[in-house]
Amino acid sequence: MSPPATAETLMDQFAQRTGIASENDPQRYLWTDAFAVCNFLELSRQTGDAGYGELALQLVDQVHHVLGRHRPDDPRSGWISGLNEQEGEQHPTAGGLRIGKPLAERGPHDPVDERLEWERDGQYFHYLTKWMHALHRVSQETGEARYRRWAIELAHTAHASFTYQPSHGPVKRMVWKMSIDLSRPLVASQGQHDPLDGLITYQLLRASGPEAASGSLELASEIDDLARLCGSEHWMTADPLGLGGLLTDLYRVQQLQTMAEPKPSRLETQIIDSIIPGLDVYVGQSPLQERAAYRLGFRELGLAIGLRAVERLPPSVSRTSEFAQQIEQIMQHLPMADEIEAFWREERNRQADSWKTHRDINEVMLATSLAPDGYLNPATLRNRVT
């Protein structure tokens, strides 16, 4: 019997298989690669092997040169931003980044096929925020400002393209999916957690900037837009990936509050009030009792990553008795993270078609759950909480 998978073996195999550390053709997918960059940074820290840090930088470069450019089967060529080669190299995120789906995007006059749309290329806002975060983490670890600059440029592009002013009402709305060149929406509905994702990502980018202490106005209008949009939103979900995202968002709100006034915010209340009932519904369905063939690893592992985030909250965040009680309610579910990881670390469970069909995203997110600090950056809380 093979030993349980480790973050190191999973990421070594991913690097070889997808052309980061081999001559294989690059197989880039933005969501997976954002987590992978953070994993390589963490493995470099854990092992002392600078080669993992180099893999993180190579992956960033590959993503920009594959997903920042038009597809090989597209009649268009070059950077999707429309910049010339030299300018594109200097501003690789100025036009956003493709998802990396297997099929070309839907044409302007093609009929909508909701099932097929899941396999078609384009741009997703919540994938772009994941890449902003990955670039931010690279900048933090390397001290190189260009990675943060690219994240900021991506934030400006994404916000301008995915938000719009509706004909009725003062608050902007968002679309879920845009075309590769950001000229038209492919799915006009709003992603449930996209405004929250954007708000927290923008705020962390601004808070970590060199002028943060002096009241930088960087991304101020974008943050204001999404803060107003989040003001009336509710995010309850029983989807494990969505729950994991909310748990991670709760953790990141704590990071933000250690950089400013440590006071429970309305945003924090909205998030935690959405998490608790959603967890209750999810747990009540007993999903972890199913066989591997009926489970989607990456969705469960999203929840495990979120639970690992809450696990890293320092005791000092429990500032009120009500908040402390709510955190304790969530903490009671921490054993689920161990259960999910243990299940998918077993090779026999990873032989299921449900795992192999999504192997890259499954294995990278399992590695993130096993070694989450590259993604979560708990040093932000450790260094600032007194």
N, C-alpha and C positions, 0 to 999 in steps of 0.2 A: 504494500500500500504506500502511495506517495505521501510525503509529509504535507501538512497544511501549507497553503500558499502564503508567501510573505510579500510585503510591499516591495522589497528589493527584487525578488524573482519576477513578480508581476510586471514591474516597470522595465526591467531588463528585457523581458520578452516583448513588451510593447514597443520599445525602442528599436529592436531588431525587426519586428514584424512590419512596422509601419514606415520604415525607411528613414528613421532619425539616425540610427547607428549602424546602418547597413546600406547596401547598394539597391535595396528594394525601392520600387517607385513610391514616392511619398503618398501616404493615405491620410489625409488631413480632414478632421471634423472638429469644428470650433469648440463645442461644449467639452468634448473629451480632452482636447488639447489644452484647454484652460486649466482643468484639474491636473493634467499631466505635468505642466510647467511647475505648478506648486509642489507636486510630488517629488520632482527631481531636485528642487531647491531643498526640500526637507531631507531627502536621502543624502545630499551633499553634507548637510549639517550633521546628520546622525552618524554617518560613516567616516567623515573626514576625507572622502574621495571627491576631489575637485572635478573629476570626470562627469559626475552627475550635474554639477553646476553648468558645465559646458553643454550637456545635453539639453538643459533648460533653455540656454541661449540659442542653440541650434534649432530647437523646436519653435521658438519665437520667430526666428528668421524664416523657417519653412512655412509656417502659417501665413506670414505676411506675403511670401512669394507665391504661395499656392492660392490661398483664400482671399488675398487682397488683389488678385488678378482674375481676369475672365477665364472661364473654363476652357479646356482644350477643344470641346465640341461646340463652342460658341463662335459665331462669325466675328464677333468683336474680339479684340486682343488688347493686351497691355493692362495697366492698372485700372481697376473698376472706378477709381476716382476721376479718371480722364487725364490725370497728370502725366507729363512726359516721364521718360525712364529715370532721369536724374532727380526730378522733383518727387517722383513716386518713392524712390529709395529713401529720401529724407522724411517723407510723410506717408508711410505705408498704410496708415489707418484712416487717412483723410476721406476715403470713400466708403468707409465701413469694411466689413469682411463677410464673405459668403459663409453660409452654413456648412457646406460641404456635402449636401445630400447627393444621392447617386444619379437622380434624374435632373435634366435641365429644367429651369423655371418655366412656369406656365406663360405662354405668349399672351400679348395684349388682347387678342381676339379669340383665344381658346376658351371653351366652356369650363366652368369650375367643376372639379371632381374632388369632393372633400377627402375621400380615401386616398386618392393619388397625391393630393397636395402634401401629405406627410412625407412623401418620398422626393418631392421636387425641391430644387435649390431656391435660394433667395437670401434674405437676411431676417434674423430674429433679434428683437431687442434684448431678450433675456440671455441670449448667447453673447451678444456684444458686451453686456455688463459683466459677464463672467470673464471675458477677455480683458476688459479694463482692469479687473481685479488681479488677473495674472500678471499683467504688465506692471501694475502697482507693486506687487510683491517682488518682481524682479528688480525694480528700481530700489526698493528697500534693501534687498539683499546685496546688490552690487554697488549701490551708491551712484549709479549712472542715471542722470536726470532725463536722458532721452526717452527711456521707457515710460516714465511718468508723463512726459510731454505727449507721447503717442497715445497714452490712455486718455489724457485730457482732450486731445484732438478727436479721438473716437467718441468721447462723450458729447462734444459739441455736434458732431455729424449725426450721431444716433438721435439725439434729442430733436434736432431740427427736422429730421426726416420722419420720425415715428410719432411726433405729437402734432396736433392740429386744433384749430379753434372751431368748435361746432357752431352752427348757425344760431342755436339757442343756448344760452347759458354762458357765464363768464369763465368757467373752468375748462382748460384744455382737456382733450381726450387723447388716447393713443391707439395706434393700430398694432396688430399682433405680428404681421409678416409683411415685409416689403420686397420689392423686386431687387435684383442684384445691383442695379444702378441707382436704386432708391428713388426712382421716378414715379412709382405707382404702388398702391397697396395690393398685396396678393390675398391677404385675409384681413378684413377691415375691423373685425371685432377686437376688443381690448383684452390682452392677457391678464388674468386675475391678479397676479402679483407683480406685473411689470412696473407699475408706478412705484411700488415699495422698493423693488430691486434697484431701480434707477436712483431713487432718492438717497438710499443708504450708500450706494456705490459712489455717487457724486460727493456726498458729504465726507466720506472717508478720503477720497482723493483730495478734496480741498483741505481737510484737517491735517493731512500729512505734508502739505506743501511748505516751501521755505518761508512763505509769508503768512502762514496760518496764525501765528501768535499775534500778528499786528492787524488782524481782521481782514484777511484777503477777501476780495469780492469775486474770486475765481468761481465760475459756474453758478454765480448768484441767481441769475434769472432762471436757469434750468432748475435749480433747487427750489426756488419759489413756485415754479409751475407744478412740480411734482408734490411739494408739500401741500398745496391747495387741493390737488387731485386726491391725495391720500387722506385728506381731512374727513371725507365722508365715506371712505371705503371700508368694507369688511372682508376679511380674507379667510374665513373658515373653510377648511377643506379636509376631507378624509383620505386624500391621495398621499401616499407615503413620501413621494418626492416633493410635493408641495409642502407637506408638514416639515420635512427636513429643511427646506428653504426658509420657512418661517422661524424655525428654531435657530438657524444660523443668523437670520436677520435680528432676532432678539439678542443674540450674543454680540453682534456688530453694533447694535444700538448702545449696548453697554460700553463697547470700545469708544464710541463717539462721546458718551457722557463722561468718560474719564478724561477726555480732552477738553471738556467744557464744564458746565455746572452739573454736578452729580445729583440730579433730581429726576424722579420718574416722569416721563413725558407722556403725552397723550398717545404718541406713536407707539411707545412701549406697551401701553395699556391695550391698544387695539390689537397688537400682535399677540400678546399673551392670552387675551380673551378669545382669539381665534384658534390658538394652538390647543388649549385644553379640551374643548368639546370635540375638535377634530381628532385628537388622539383617542378620546373615549370611543368615538364611532369606529375608528380604525381597529383598535384593540378588540372591540366587541365583535368584529367580523372573524376573529381568529385566523388571520391570513397566513401566519407563519406555520400553521399546521398543514398547509398544502404541500404536495410534492413539487419538486423542482420544475417539472414540466409546466406547472400552472402558476409559476411565479416569475416576476420580472426583476432580475437582480439589481439593476441600476436604480430602480424606483425605491426598493427597500433600502439600498445602500445610501441613497439620499437621506432617508430618515436616520440611518445609523450615524452619518456624518453630523447631522443636526443635533443628535443626542450627545455626540462627542463634544460638540461646541458647548452645550449647556453644562456638561460635566466639567468644563474648564472655567466656568464662572467662579471668580474668587468669592469667598464668603461675604466680603464687604459690599457686594452688590445688593444684598438683601436689606434694603434701607427702610422698608416699612413692613409691618407684620403681615399685611395683606399680600404684598409682593413676595415676601419670604414663603408664605403658605402656597402661593401659586407655583413658585420655583420648586418647592418640595413635591407638589403634585406631579410636576414634570419629571423630577428626579426619580420618582418611583418607576418610571418606564425605562430607565437606563439599561436594565438587563436585556432589553430588546436589541440594543446595539451589539452586545456580546453574542446573542443568539443568531442574529442576521449574519454577522461576520463568520461565526463558527460554521454555519450552514454552507456558506459559499466558499469558504476556504477548502472544503472537502472536494477533492478532485471528482468524485463520482457525481456530485451535484452539478459540477461545471461541465459535465458531459451532456446535459439536457439541451435540446434544441433551443429552448427559451434563453439559455445562457450563450450558446455558441453563435446564435443569430446576431447578438449584440455584444460580441466578445470584447471589443476594444473599450467601449464605454463601461461595461460591467467590470472589467479587470482594473481599469484605471480608478474607478470609484471605490472598488474594494481596497485598492492600495491607499486611497485617500482616507478611508475610514480606519485603516490599520495604522496609518502614520499621518494624522490630520493637521499637525502643527504648521506645515508649510502652507496649507490652505487657510487655516484659521488665524495664524499669527498671534498666539496667546501672549507673546512678549509685549504687545501693545498694552494689554491689561496688567501684566505683571510689573511692567516698568512704570506705570502711571498711577496705579491704585495704591493708596497709602493706608 
